[in-house]
Amino acid sequence: MIDVIFLGTSSQFPTKERNHSSIFFRLKKFKALLDCGEGTQRQMRILKLSPHHLNAVFITHWHGDHALGLGGIIQSLGASKREDALSIYGPKGTKERVEHLLKTYAFKPGFHIEVFEANEFDEELLLDFPDFQVYSFPLSHGVTGNGYYLVTKPLRRINVDYTKKFGLVKHPLLGDLQEGKDIVYKGKRISAKNATYLDTIRKLAYISDTKYFDNLIEYAKNSDLLICEATFSKKDEEKCKDYNHLSSAQAAMIAKKSNSKQLIMTHISQRYGNSKLLEEDAKKVFKNSLYAHDFMEYEIK
């Protein structure tokens, strides 16, 4: 299960209703941010999400509306006497920018910051944990930038209803079954095929600021949740070319062609009073489309 909370859903300018871009997600004990715009930690505090528990921050690109909140997060973590390392992932140049950030403000973190730069040209495996992986992929926004997707691993689980038939509930042999090995228990052979099953793979993809290009469909392929920037309406699609952004209709097309299950759009321009008309444009292309609002929550089960 992956929990997703939208902390900020505006584009370049924050509004009374929408903060700068940031998304919190949680998978078991792993907690992270996708982008960290100005005001992110305040948004977290409103929801009683402590920045102190973050494991990582993934920056898509270094425009201020996606990264201005990072310095404040780091300072707060230092002030709360954090000891664990914080991982920061971002596009090429992130190491240098984090170094400049730490020199700009008069504070010392007091904890280790690990910075990793994603490949600016190709898809890349960034994180490989026992139960999930995180990949980066290039975007096209006029500055170096990356999107990210998280995919769970198909872990083998015990079919308890089946093993109970043999009186097998708690036993070290269950570990062998989880490794896919057949076992013998009380003289009876139990096959791993019948006694176990594989978890369904889940995928969360995040396409931040970018103009359209065909590879976006492949990166988003088979997403349970595709979070995609959709700054402009279909009517204003010409502006997408000028500013290297996507329209709501383009985001919906990516969701449809990638076989995604749910599309949630974000990064809406301040020029639109609300997202209703843009959402209607998207639904004409892909039914399961909607715009995020600040503090919106979504659960990938």
N, C-alpha and C positions, 0 to 999 in steps of 0.2 A: 504494500500500500504506500502510495506517494501522496503526501499532503502538499498542496500548493496554495499560497496566499499572495495576492497582488497588493503590494504596498504602495506602488505608484504607477499610474497609467497614463500620464500626460506625455506630450512630446517635448519640444524645446522649452516651452514656457509652462510653469506650473499654473494651475488655476485654483479657484476657491474649492473646487470639488476634487481636483486631481493633483497628486504630488508627482515629482519627477520619478523616472523609471526605476523600479526595483521589484523583485519577486523573491519571496521566501519559499524554500521547499525543504521538506523533511522526509527522509527515508530511514525508518528505524531510528538509530541514534545519530545518523549523519544529518547535519543541518547546514544550510548554505544559502547564499544570496545569488541571484542572477541579476547583475548590475546593482549599483549602489548610488543612485542619484541623491541630490541634496534633500535633506530631511528624512532620509531612510530610517535612521535610528529613532527618530521621534515617532514615526509610523509604527515601528516595532514596539515601542513603549506603550502606545495606545492599546495595542493588542496583547500586552503583557508578554511579548516575546523578547527575551533577553539577548542582546548582542553578544554577551559573554559566552553563550553556548554555541556560537557559530564555529563550524569547522573550516569553512572555505567561503571565498567570494570569487565569483566568476564575472569578470568584466568583459563586455563584448567589444567596446571601443572606448576611446578616451575623450569623447565629447562630454562636456560638463553635466548634461542632464542624465548621464549614465554613470558618472564616477565622482561627482563632487562630494558625495557623502562619505567616501572611503576614509578621508582624513579624520573625520569626526568619530567614525567607528573605531579606528585604531587608537585614538586618544582615549576614548571611553574604556576600551579593553585594558589599556595600560593603567588607567586610574582605578580600575576594579581589580588590579593585581593579578591579571591573567598570567598563567604560567605555561599553558599549552601553546604550541605553535599554531599560527594561523596561515593557511594556504591561500595565496592569491593567484588566480589564473587569468591570463589576458593575452591579447595579441602581441606581436613583436613590438618591442619598445616598453613593455610593461615594467621590466626590471628597472630601467632608467627612470621611469616616471614615479615609481614607488620610492626610489632613492631620493629624488627631488622632493617628493611629498614629505618625507621624514625630515629633510633639511629645512623645509619651509616653515614648519611650526615648531614652537619652543617646547617640545616635549620629547621624551624618550619612551618608546613602547614598553620596555622591560620584559618583553617576550620575543621569541623568534618569529620572524615573518619569512615564510618560504614563498618565493615567487617563481611561477612557471609560465613560459611563453609558448603559446600555441603556434602551430605551423600556419603561415599566412597563405599557403597555396593549396594545401591538401587536407583531407580529413585525417584526424590524428586521435589515437587513444591517449587520454590524459590521466585517467584514474582507473585502476583495475583492482577493485575490492572483491572479497569472496562472493558477495551477493549482487553486485552491480558494477557497471562500467560507465564512465563519462567520456564522450568524444567531443572534439571541436571540429568545426568546418569553416571555411572562409566565407566571408560576405563581401558585398561590393557597395560601399557607401562613400567612396571618395577618400576615406582614411582607412588604415589597416584595422580590420575588425573580424571577429569570429562569432559564429553561433555555437550552440552546444546542444547535445542530446544525451540523455541518461537512459540506459537500458538495463533492466534487471536480468540476472542470470537464472536459467531454469533449474533451480535447486531441487534436489530429490527429497520428497517428504514421505513419511510413513503413513500408509493406509491403515489407520488404527482399527477400523471396523473389521478389516481382514485379519490382522494379526491377533485380534482378540479371540478369533475362532480357535486359535492354537494355544490360548492362554498366555500369549506373549504381549506384555504391556510395557514393562520396564526391564531392560536387560542390555548388557553390552553388545549383544548380537544385533541389536537394532542399528548400531553404527555400521556394521557390515552391510546390512540391507541398504542403508543410505548411500553406501559407496557402490551400489549396484551389484553386490555379490549375493548369490543364493546361500542359504544357511540350513543347518539341521538343528531343530529344537525339539527335545524330548522324543527323539527318534523320527520326527516328521520333517520332511524337506519343505522348505518355504522358499519360493522363488521371489527374487527382487522385483520381477516384472509385475507380479500380482500384489505384492505387499507394499509397493511404493508407487508414487506418481511424481511427475515433474510439474513444478509451478508454471503457471502461464507467464510468459515474458511480458513485461510492461515497458512502455517507452514514453518518455517526456521529451519533446523537442522545443527548442527556443530559437526562433529566427528574429533577431533584432534588426536594427536599421540597415536596410539594403535596397537596392533596386532589384528588379526581377531578373533571374537567370535560371536556366533549365535545371541545373544541379540542385537547386533548392528542393525540388520534388523528391529527389533521391535521398537527400539528407533527412527529410521529414517522413520518409516511407514508413508506413504501418505504425504511426504514432497513436498511442491511446489518447494523448493530449498534445496538440500542436498549439503552442503560444506563438503568435506571429504579429509583428508590427503591421499596422494598417493605418497609416497616418492620414491618408486622403480618401475622399469619396471617389466613386467611379466617375462622377461628373468632372472631378478635378484631376483626373488621371494624368494629364499632361504635366502636372507639377511633380509627379513621381520621377520623371526623367530629369527635371531640373535639380531636384534635391536628393536624388538617389534613395527614394522611399517606395513603399508599396501602397496600393489602394486596397480597400476592403474587398473588392471583387477579385483582385489578384491574389490576396491571401486565401480567399475561398477556393480559387482555382488550384492553388498549391495543395490545400487540404484535400480536395476532391481527387486530384491526380495522384497524390501520395498515399491514398487509401487510409487517411487518418480518420479516427473515430469522432473526435471532437476538436473544433477550432475555437480558441478564445483569442480575440484580437485586442491589441493594446497600442499605446503610443499615439493616441488620437490627437490631431491638431486642435489648438485652442479656437480655431476659426469656427468650429462646429459647436453649436449650443448643446447638443446631445448626440448620442450615437445612433439614434433610432433609424434614420434614413440610410446611414452607412451599413448598419446591420441588415437592413432589408435588401440592400444591394448584394451583400454576401450570401444571404439565405437563398437568393435566386440561383446561385451557383452551387452552394453546399448548405444543405438544410441545417446541419448541426453547427451553426456559426453564431457567435455572440460576442459582444464587446465586454471587456472587463471593466470593473469600477474599483476604486480604492477599497481595500479590505475585503474584496471578494475572495471566497475560498472554494477550492475544487479538490476533490479526492479521486485519485486513480486507484481503484480497488483491484 
